[in-house]
């Protein structure tokens, strides 16, 4: 009788242990937010942009001013603090963006139906050096929604760009949706022109 009781006790403990392990697995939470840092500035080339694909989760090489408007390999690109998307005047894709403002990242869980902005050609927006009478500015294709992603602070020396931490709802070149936040303009050494951003596909 004692042997039977012992066997039953072992069986009960075994199943209780299995149930506890199953509960632990069910509670596992995975954060799928992707964090990216790119070098977005090249002091020698005013038309230097860094292109990134949400599909491959990587920088895309081989794209420049001669072919960016006809390429289907990229979703978003950066030049200094400026942003262009693969849509509108910048590309053949469907990309566009909506500024949701400074809101809690977790509160954005799906796309909005209206209010998106496509890329346009904007005159006199990129700094191209200094001329006899002041800064030389040139035009380019870009998305104006992201122009408020950073605040310019002229009271510091040198002047700095501070991320506003706006959350943008992003339509990819293929018509998928994501949320994206530009988080920094500097690397760990304090050098400018190093864009960091977080994004999450819905």
QUIDAVEN-V863170 format. One record per backbone hydrogen bond with DSSP energy under -1.0 kcal/mol. CO is the residue of the C=O (numbers start at 0). NH is the residue of the N-H. E is the energy in kcal/mol with one decimal. If there is no record, write none. Layout:
co->(CO;CO)
nh->(NH;NH)
e->(E;E)
This chain:
co->(0;1;2;3;4;5;6;7;8;9;10;11;12;13;14;15;16;17;18;19;20;21;22;24;33;35;37;39;41;44;49;50;51;51;52;57;63;63;66;74;75;76;77;78;81;82;83;84;85;86;95;96;97;100;100;103;104;116;118;119;121;125;128;133;135;137;137;139;141;142;143;145;148;150;152;159;161;166;167;168;169;170;171;172;175;176;177;178;179;180;183;184;184;186;190;192;194;195;195;196;197;198;199)
nh->(4;5;6;7;8;9;10;11;12;13;14;15;16;17;18;19;20;21;22;23;24;25;26;27;198;196;194;79;44;47;77;59;74;75;56;52;66;67;69;85;51;83;49;81;78;142;76;86;94;89;170;116;168;102;166;106;107;96;88;141;139;137;135;130;127;124;125;121;119;145;146;148;163;161;159;152;150;99;179;97;177;95;174;93;171;201;169;199;167;197;195;192;193;189;186;39;37;182;183;35;180;33;178)
e->(-2.2;-2.2;-2.3;-2.4;-2.0;-2.0;-2.2;-2.3;-2.3;-2.1;-2.2;-2.2;-2.2;-2.1;-2.3;-1.9;-2.1;-2.4;-2.0;-1.8;-1.9;-1.9;-1.0;-1.4;-2.1;-2.5;-1.2;-4.6;-1.5;-1.2;-2.0;-3.1;-2.9;-1.9;-1.1;-2.3;-1.3;-1.7;-1.3;-1.9;-2.8;-2.2;-2.5;-2.7;-1.9;-3.1;-2.5;-2.1;-2.1;-1.9;-2.9;-2.8;-2.8;-1.3;-2.6;-1.3;-1.1;-2.0;-1.3;-2.4;-1.8;-2.4;-3.8;-3.6;-3.6;-2.2;-2.9;-3.0;-2.4;-1.0;-1.5;-1.8;-2.9;-2.6;-1.9;-3.3;-3.0;-2.4;-2.5;-2.3;-2.2;-1.2;-1.6;-1.3;-2.5;-2.5;-3.5;-2.1;-3.0;-2.5;-2.1;-1.2;-1.7;-1.9;-1.8;-2.9;-3.0;-2.5;-1.3;-2.9;-2.5;-3.1;-2.1)
